[in-house]
Amino acid sequence: MRIFQTLLAGAAAAALALPAAAQSVAPGAPGDTPTWVNAAKTGAGSSYEAYVDGQYRDGGPTGDVSRVWFSIADGVLTETMYGLIHQAQIKQMRFAVLTGSGLSVEGTDTTSRTEYLHVDAQGRPLSPAYRVVTTDRQGRYEIEKRIYTDPDRQALVVRTTIRAMAGEITPYLLLEPHIANTGVGDRGEVTAQGLFASEGDTHLALTPSAPFEASSVGFVGASEGLTDLADGRLDHRYATTGDQTGNIMLTGALPAVGAGQSLARDFVIGFGDSRADAESAAAGSHATGLDEVLARFNGEGDRVGWEDYIASLDQLPRLAEQATDGGRLAWASALMLKVQEDRTHAGALIASLSNPWGDTVDATNSSTGYKAVWPRDFYQVAMAMLALGDTETPLAAFRYLPQVQVNAQTPGNSGATGWFLQKTHVDGEIEWVGVQLDQTAMPIMLGWKLWKAGLVSDAEMSRMYSQMIKPAADFLVDGGTVGLLWNDRRITPPWTQQERWEEQEGHSPSTTAAVIAGLVTAAEIARASGDEASAGRYLAAADDYEANVEARMFTTIGEWGDGRYFVRITRNDNPNDKAPIGENNGQPAMPEDRIVDGGFLELVRYGVRAATADSIVASLPEYDDQTREDRFRVRYDVNGVPAFRRYGNDGYGEQTDTGGNYGVGGEMHAGQRGRLWPFFTGERGHYELAALMAVPSADAGWMTGQIDGIRQTYVRGMESFANGGLLLPEQAWDGVGDDTAHDYRPGQGTNSATPLAWTHAEYLKLLRSLADRAVWDRYAPVEERYAR
């Protein structure tokens, strides 16, 4: 602590030596319109925090709870959250480097690689602490950063080494805060000993291990350091933004580095409800020692941290035996799923720690992006964590679910109850209110799995049946008229207002599969809870829905192939009337029989149909057809890997004509095209396993060979989509149209959303299914009732 106090004293003295210009107020408020950044993350992290009685509270085995998350893209620190998991406080932190041949900006003018700092003997990551190296494209410098959080404080650590490789360089740290989850309304102040930003009662303080040579704050595009450095000098230094607020950037100058030399600097960013709290958090990390902070983060020795979480996953080694990469992606996936849980609301599992296509998304207003709860993605993650042997997080997730279910007390609700909200903040704040029946069924399905695993007692299940499961199952039978915000539709199951892609209304194979599974499992829970009448009602509805699956969703006179296949969705009960489904994502309405997808495979996954059912087998050729024109084609094999779009005519992706991002300017564009989703490779692997297990009296040696074939095709295929940080994307490039400013190669993750929790979950579930030789998401009572 004495060393750090001496450091601060020296920094204060240096601050007094700043020229008078540095005491002035920055002009140019409010600055340029703010955006977020590239969503193709190569790293994402947070501290591991142990539960205390199933909740996050200070004082447990991991001490005080750290509520800081970070992400990495293009080799630089990007969105960094403090508070709730969606509350970003930083857009990015990067370096600008003055060289003898001009200014170079990290991320824009560099290449990068991302590695894990803490791995086991097999190279499998043991914590989400990273080593990131950026290299100037002209070979003039290299920057190494080691990034992790302080598990005992609201603080982020960035340890930096800057190497001059060809001539003298002068580096400048550039920090762009987006306090309170927006890029407007921020105030800034700088001194030699730190960079400070705030909005309202949220503050950050960046403190260096040695004073800055100079510092400045300004408004982006007008008076900030990067604009000032265009002439090769930081000659307009401003100490504060004064009373003005806006989109700001903070700059700290570092000493010049001679050719062949290097400079080491540590930076800690503290957060708090006041500047004093933020500075205290940063000072505490410095005082503890950043090597010790990392050891605590990792859980080395008798410290409790990420090593302990990994060690608690008793199924992980068995799952990793099914991998083809030695288990590296399995270990990374386990970390990523736990990272993407809120640390205030235990069990609140989000979709992705990113804002899709963030570099063109306006950050003027607060938005969650994918840092929110969808019960469908939530289910996938909880089931994967259960597959790993995590007995605590899925249980916390199940207990969390009632706060995102609509009931009589839901603010603004005047209609039907029992259904689950489409999308919410982790604290339950309502964001979107479309009714998706699979999202109402999946909480029931998760509860049944936990109950059968012995993690939910009979007594607790009886309570949850009354509180959550019965209202949900009743809605799956009766439906009702919604009365929440804009939504006043009448829902008549199994017709859904939105299917799993949140875009179309009607009868969907994937939604119907979940609804049937939800009702059959709800019936078992009802019976165990003494409600025989409801159990009978749920089974009767499930039987009716199941008996009409083909009649409602399987065309016999379709446009493709022999005309016999499941359609993606039909708005009425007739899949043969060639009626159009709705326009979406800039794409025109098309006849229902022209749009196919893989949703019918969910009927097999949950046990509603056998893998060998005629309707399933008949649909596979149309799903797999790679001769179809690009608009309607779904499958694209990439480097030998079966890969699939969501459906034909999908517009949720980059523009084929201009290479622009999805939804630029908040508008839909005709050239938009949805790309490949890697988790479909896992879905197909699950189907192939189910089909294999249906082969009667198979020879054991032959079966082993077939299992290995699935591993080599589908497991290895999913692993091929991982980036250098072992993160899996939402979408990967399909090679159609302009490859954008990123110069994407086929199979490379795009700027949609990485890491996608669902993709990591599907990978882990595929490993578990292969290890068990049984589909992990299969529901025995459903299979016994229908698929046999």
ABEGO torsion letter per residue (X at the ends): XAAAAAAAAAAAAAAAABBAAAABBBBGOAEBBBBBBBABBABBBBBBBBBBGGBBBBGBAAEBBBBBBBBBBGGBBBBBBBEBAABBABABBBBBBBBAAEBBBBGAABBBBBBBABBBAAGBBABBBBBBBBBBAAGABBBBBBBBBBAABBBBBBBBBBBBABEBBBBBBBBBBBBGGBABGBBBBBBAAEBBBBBEABBBBBBBABBBABBBBBBBGAABAAAAAAAGBBABBBABAEABBEBBBBBBBBBBBBBGBBBBBBBBBBBBABAAAAAAAAAAAAAAEAAAAAAAAAGBEABBBAAAAAAABAAAAAAAAABAAGGAAAAAAAAAAAAABBAABBGBBBABBBBBGAAABBAABBBAEABBBBAAAAAAAAAAAAAAGBAAAAAAAAAAAAAABBBAABBGBABBBGBBBABBBAAGBBABABBBAAAAAAAAAAAAAAAAAGABBAAAAAAAAAAAAAAAAAAAAAEEBBBBEABABBBBOABBABBAAGABBEBBAAAAAAAAAAAAAAAAAAAAAGBAAAAAAAAAAAAAAAAAAAAAABBAABABEAGBBBBABBABABAAAGBBBBBBGGBBBBBAAABBBAAAAAAAAAGABBAABAAAAAAAAAAABAABBAAABABBBBGGBBBBBABBGBABBBBAAAGBBBGBGGBBBAABBBBBBAAAAAAAAAAAAAAAAABBGBBAAAAAAAAAAAAAAAAAAAAAABBAAGBBBABBBAGBEBAEAAGBBBGBBBAABOBBAAAAAAAAAAAAAAAAGBBAABBAAAAAAAAX
